[in-house]
Amino acid sequence: MPIQKWSDRIWVAQLGDEPGFTEDLDQLLEKVPVQTPMPDVVLDMSGVRHLNSSNLSHLLRVRKLIIDSETRLRLAGPNDHVWALFLSTGLDKVFDFTSDTTTALADLQIES
């Protein structure tokens, strides 16, 4: 997964399907906490076709890290299947979503 440092305060991580999904989030969890101050994070979900319970658990760990650091997280571009999973689990109310990465970046800049 490429982690792009879009700016000093915003990172974009492009996620894919398993087995890379877990590795990608683990890499993000290793890199983000050492950054001072911690950046806002956009997870580009456009390459993710399926999620399992382990993937959801990893996403929740990332969310907790972001909340604890008082920064922001956006999930961008989930496909219909992935979006349906978030809806059915109630996680659509837990995470902040945008239709694509560009919109997520604009949202974070406007809120700053």
Secondary structure as GFF3:
##gff-version 3
##sequence-region A 1 112
A	DSSP	beta_strand	3	5	.	.	.	ID=ss1
A	DSSP	beta_strand	10	16	.	.	.	ID=ss2
A	DSSP	alpha_helix	20	31	.	.	.	ID=ss3
A	DSSP	three_ten_helix	32	34	.	.	.	ID=ss4
A	DSSP	beta_strand	40	47	.	.	.	ID=ss5
A	DSSP	alpha_helix	53	68	.	.	.	ID=ss6
A	DSSP	beta_strand	73	76	.	.	.	ID=ss7
A	DSSP	alpha_helix	80	89	.	.	.	ID=ss8
A	DSSP	three_ten_helix	91	93	.	.	.	ID=ss9
A	DSSP	beta_strand	97	98	.	.	.	ID=ss10
A	DSSP	alpha_helix	101	111	.	.	.	ID=ss11
###
